[in-house]
Amino acid sequence: MPPMRSRLPSLTRTMPAPRAKPTVIAHRGASAERPEHTLEAYARAIALGADYIEPDLVATRDGHLVARHEAELSGTTDIADREEFADRKTTKTVKGREVTGWFAHDLTLAEVKTLRARERLPLIRPGNTVHDGQFQIPTFAEIVKLARCADRRVGVYPELKTPSFLNDDAGLDVVELMTAQLQTLGLTGMDAPVFVQCFETDPLKRLATLVDTPLIMLLGERSDAPDDLAEIAAFAAGIGVNIRLLVDDNLQPTSLVADAHDVGLLVHAWTLRAENAFLFEQLRKGDDPAALGDYALLWNALIATGADGFFIDNLAQWIALAAGRD
């Protein structure tokens, strides 16, 4: 580990340059078209024109960062069907809630690599289930390598998932692991094509003393962020917010984007999805949760807020919408 710095980075060192158009962040890859958090989902996102690809990161028992939506693996892999891992099933308390299953940090990387991904939302995205059992679970380093193979600049946007839980349950310091990876991969500068995000404040504050990489404080029901945006601006380059913090139920903008910009924070919003299941009630078409609703009304309202970027599942629909706005 490098020595701790004596001060937090200043805004002038962490604030990336503004963009003329919203930054397109492929949420877990092209999630509407491939099982999320697979190299195939990220490759599809790059092909569709994403500016950043977003992996959620958990850790293996031997300290490797891998891309999964959460540490428990049975919802997104075939581990429950693998007899060799039957004795690894356990119950753990995650953020005050009991979760039973198989956890990445109880397996080595070699063991995780034997698993195969499954679609996490088969009822909403049944088309993705044809890929069940085909794809491996990638490491963060593999995802960065993929991004660097693109014929243009593509960034990575990792989220540190439940770092406090991983530290308490397995003694894994995700901040230390992330710092080491950023250093090894040459992603520690303020101009590096990377944002690191987290719902927990303390890990981000620690990272701010170790690297110049832009950091994003996630705001939502699960966050422990300060109420004062200026306080967040002392250690982060921006905030990642639930879209419901940007518009009200009538799709009218709140003041959040302006308030954040006033203290020098970028605003990235999550998550733009097109299916009925994820839309405001008045935007749904019919009773099928997997059918596409009036997502364009919501997306245009969100763009009008002036947010700097969006986490997007349905990249093909975004491209069509953006083409119509040009």
C-alpha positions in Angstrom: 0.0 0.0 0.0 1.3 3.5 -0.8 1.6 6.0 2.1 -1.5 8.0 3.0 -1.5 11.5 1.7 -1.9 14.4 4.1 -4.9 16.0 2.3 -7.8 15.3 0.1 -7.5 16.2 -3.6 -8.8 19.5 -4.6 -11.8 20.0 -7.0 -9.5 21.3 -9.7 -7.6 18.0 -9.7 -10.6 15.7 -9.6 -13.3 17.5 -11.7 -13.2 16.1 -15.3 -14.0 18.4 -18.2 -17.7 18.8 -19.0 -19.2 17.1 -22.1 -21.4 18.6 -24.8 -23.6 15.5 -24.6 -24.5 13.3 -21.7 -21.9 10.6 -20.9 -23.3 7.2 -21.8 -22.5 4.6 -19.1 -23.4 1.0 -20.1 -25.0 -0.2 -16.9 -23.4 -3.6 -16.3 -22.7 -3.8 -20.0 -25.5 -4.0 -22.6 -27.8 -5.5 -20.0 -30.9 -5.5 -22.1 -29.2 -7.7 -24.7 -26.7 -9.9 -22.8 -26.5 -11.3 -19.3 -25.0 -8.5 -17.2 -21.4 -8.3 -16.0 -20.0 -10.5 -18.7 -17.3 -9.7 -21.3 -19.9 -10.3 -24.0 -22.2 -7.7 -22.4 -19.4 -5.2 -22.2 -18.2 -5.9 -25.7 -21.8 -5.4 -27.0 -22.0 -2.1 -25.1 -18.7 -0.9 -26.7 -20.0 -1.8 -30.1 -23.2 0.2 -29.5 -21.1 3.3 -28.6 -21.0 3.5 -24.8 -18.5 6.0 -23.4 -18.0 3.9 -20.2 -18.7 0.3 -19.2 -19.8 -0.3 -15.6 -18.8 -3.4 -13.6 -20.0 -4.0 -10.0 -17.1 -5.4 -8.2 -16.9 -8.0 -5.4 -13.8 -9.9 -4.2 -12.8 -13.6 -4.2 -11.3 -15.3 -1.2 -7.8 -14.8 -2.7 -8.3 -11.1 -3.2 -9.3 -10.7 -6.9 -11.9 -8.2 -8.0 -14.6 -9.8 -10.1 -17.8 -8.4 -11.7 -21.0 -9.5 -10.1 -24.1 -7.5 -9.1 -23.6 -8.7 -5.5 -21.4 -11.0 -3.5 -24.1 -13.8 -3.5 -23.7 -15.8 -6.7 -26.8 -18.0 -7.1 -28.9 -15.2 -8.7 -26.5 -14.7 -11.6 -24.5 -18.0 -12.0 -25.1 -21.7 -12.2 -23.4 -22.3 -8.8 -26.6 -23.8 -7.2 -26.5 -26.6 -9.8 -22.8 -27.4 -9.1 -22.4 -30.3 -6.7 -18.8 -29.5 -6.0 -19.9 -26.3 -4.3 -22.9 -27.7 -2.3 -21.1 -27.4 1.0 -20.3 -23.7 0.4 -24.0 -22.7 0.8 -24.4 -20.5 3.8 -26.4 -17.6 5.4 -24.8 -14.2 6.0 -26.2 -10.9 7.1 -25.8 -8.3 4.4 -26.7 -4.7 5.3 -29.0 -6.0 8.1 -30.7 -8.6 5.9 -30.2 -12.4 6.0 -29.0 -13.7 2.7 -28.7 -17.4 2.0 -26.6 -18.7 -0.9 -23.0 -18.9 -2.2 -20.7 -15.9 -1.9 -17.8 -14.9 -4.1 -15.5 -14.3 -1.2 -15.9 -17.9 -0.1 -14.4 -19.0 -3.4 -11.0 -18.6 -5.1 -10.7 -16.9 -8.4 -10.0 -20.3 -10.0 -13.3 -21.6 -8.6 -15.2 -18.6 -9.7 -13.9 -19.0 -13.2 -15.5 -22.5 -13.4 -18.9 -20.9 -13.0 -21.1 -19.7 -15.9 -23.3 -16.6 -15.9 -27.1 -16.6 -16.0 -29.6 -13.8 -16.8 -30.5 -12.1 -13.5 -34.0 -11.0 -14.7 -35.3 -13.8 -16.8 -38.9 -12.7 -16.6 -38.1 -9.2 -17.8 -35.4 -10.2 -20.3 -36.3 -13.7 -21.5 -34.3 -13.1 -24.7 -31.1 -13.0 -22.6 -31.6 -16.5 -21.2 -30.5 -18.1 -24.5 -27.0 -17.2 -23.3 -27.3 -18.8 -19.9 -24.4 -21.1 -19.2 -22.2 -19.7 -22.0 -20.1 -16.9 -20.4 -17.5 -16.7 -17.6 -17.4 -14.2 -14.7 -14.7 -11.6 -15.7 -12.1 -9.9 -13.5 -11.8 -6.2 -13.3 -8.4 -6.4 -15.1 -10.0 -8.3 -18.0 -12.7 -5.7 -18.3 -10.1 -2.9 -18.5 -8.2 -4.9 -21.1 -11.4 -5.2 -23.2 -12.1 -1.5 -23.0 -8.5 -0.7 -24.1 -8.9 -2.9 -27.2 -11.7 -0.6 -28.5 -10.9 1.5 -31.5 -11.7 4.6 -29.5 -11.4 5.8 -25.9 -13.7 3.8 -23.7 -13.7 4.2 -19.9 -14.5 1.9 -17.0 -16.8 2.8 -14.2 -16.4 0.3 -11.4 -18.7 0.2 -8.3 -17.3 -1.1 -5.0 -20.1 -3.3 -3.7 -20.7 -3.6 0.0 -17.1 -3.0 1.0 -17.9 -2.9 4.7 -19.6 -6.3 4.5 -16.7 -7.8 2.7 -14.3 -6.4 5.3 -16.4 -7.6 8.2 -17.2 -11.0 6.8 -14.0 -12.0 5.1 -11.3 -9.5 6.1 -11.1 -8.2 2.6 -10.1 -4.6 2.2 -11.7 -3.6 -1.1 -10.2 -0.2 -1.0 -6.7 -1.7 -0.8 -7.5 -4.1 -3.6 -9.0 -1.3 -5.8 -6.0 0.9 -5.2 -3.6 -1.8 -6.2 -5.5 -2.6 -9.3 -5.7 1.1 -10.3 -2.0 1.4 -9.8 -1.2 -1.8 -11.8 -3.5 -0.7 -14.6 -2.2 2.9 -14.8 -5.6 4.4 -13.8 -4.6 6.6 -10.8 -4.6 10.0 -12.6 -7.3 12.5 -12.6 -7.5 12.2 -16.4 -7.7 8.4 -16.4 -10.7 7.0 -18.2 -12.3 5.8 -15.0 -14.7 6.7 -12.3 -14.9 4.7 -9.1 -18.3 4.7 -7.3 -19.7 3.5 -4.0 -22.7 3.9 -1.8 -20.4 4.1 1.3 -18.6 7.3 2.2 -15.6 6.1 4.1 -14.2 3.9 1.2 -14.4 6.9 -1.1 -12.7 9.2 1.3 -9.9 6.7 1.8 -9.5 6.3 -2.0 -9.3 10.1 -2.3 -6.1 10.0 -0.2 -4.5 7.2 -2.3 -5.3 8.0 -5.9 -6.3 11.0 -8.1 -8.9 8.9 -10.0 -12.3 10.6 -10.1 -14.7 9.3 -7.5 -18.5 9.2 -7.5 -20.6 9.3 -4.4 -23.8 7.2 -5.0 -27.0 8.6 -3.6 -30.0 6.5 -2.9 -31.8 4.7 -0.1 -28.8 2.5 0.6 -26.2 5.3 0.8 -24.6 6.9 3.8 -23.6 10.1 2.0 -23.4 13.5 3.7 -26.5 15.7 3.3 -24.3 18.6 2.2 -23.2 18.5 -1.4 -20.2 20.7 -0.6 -19.0 18.1 1.8 -19.2 15.5 -0.9 -17.3 17.8 -3.3 -14.4 17.7 -0.9 -13.6 14.1 -1.8 -15.6 13.3 -4.9 -15.8 14.5 -8.5 -19.5 13.8 -8.7 -22.6 12.1 -7.5 -24.4 9.1 -9.0 -28.1 9.5 -8.2 -31.4 7.7 -8.5 -33.4 9.2 -11.4 -36.2 9.9 -9.0 -34.0 12.5 -7.4 -33.8 14.4 -10.7 -37.5 14.6 -11.6 -40.8 14.3 -9.6 -43.7 12.0 -10.4 -44.9 14.5 -13.0 -41.5 14.5 -14.7 -40.7 18.0 -13.6 -37.0 18.7 -12.7 -35.8 19.1 -9.2 -33.0 21.5 -8.3 -30.5 18.8 -7.7 -28.5 19.1 -10.9 -28.1 22.9 -10.5 -27.3 22.5 -6.8 -24.6 19.9 -7.6 -23.1 22.0 -10.4 -22.9 25.0 -8.1 -20.4 23.2 -5.9 -18.5 21.6 -8.9 -20.0 18.1 -8.8 -20.8 16.1 -11.9 -24.3 14.4 -11.9 -24.7 10.9 -13.3 -28.1 9.3 -12.9 -29.2 5.7 -12.7 -30.8 3.8 -14.3 -32.4 4.4 -17.7 -34.5 1.3 -18.6 -37.2 0.9 -21.1 -39.3 -2.0 -19.8 -42.6 -1.4 -18.0 -41.3 -3.0 -14.8 -38.9 -0.1 -14.3 -41.0 2.9 -15.4 -43.1 5.4 -13.6 -46.6 4.0 -13.4 -48.1 6.5 -15.8 -45.5 5.5 -18.5 -46.3 1.8 -18.6 -48.0 0.3 -21.7 -50.2 -2.7 -20.8 -49.7 -5.2 -18.0 -46.6 -7.1 -19.4 -43.7 -6.0 -17.2 -41.2 -7.0 -20.0 -42.9 -4.8 -22.6 -41.5 -1.5 -23.5 -43.3 1.5 -22.1 -43.2 5.3 -22.8 -39.6 5.4 -21.8 -38.8 8.3 -24.2 -40.9 10.7 -22.2 -39.0 9.9 -19.1 -35.6 9.9 -20.8 -36.2 13.3 -22.5 -37.3 14.8 -19.2 -34.1 13.5 -17.5 -31.9 14.8 -20.3 -33.6 18.2 -19.9 -32.4 18.4 -16.3 -28.8 18.9 -17.6 -27.4 15.8 -15.9 -23.9 15.0 -17.1 -24.4 11.4 -17.8 -26.7 8.4 -17.5 -26.4 4.7 -16.6 -28.3 2.9 -19.3 -29.5 -0.7 -19.8 -31.3 -0.3 -23.1 -28.5 1.1 -25.2 -30.2 0.5 -28.6 -33.2 2.5 -27.5 -30.9 5.3 -26.3 -29.1 5.4 -29.6 -32.4 5.8 -31.5 -33.6 8.5 -29.1 -30.3 10.4 -29.3 -30.4 10.2 -33.1 -33.8 11.8 -33.1 -32.5 14.7 -31.0 -29.6 15.5 -33.2 
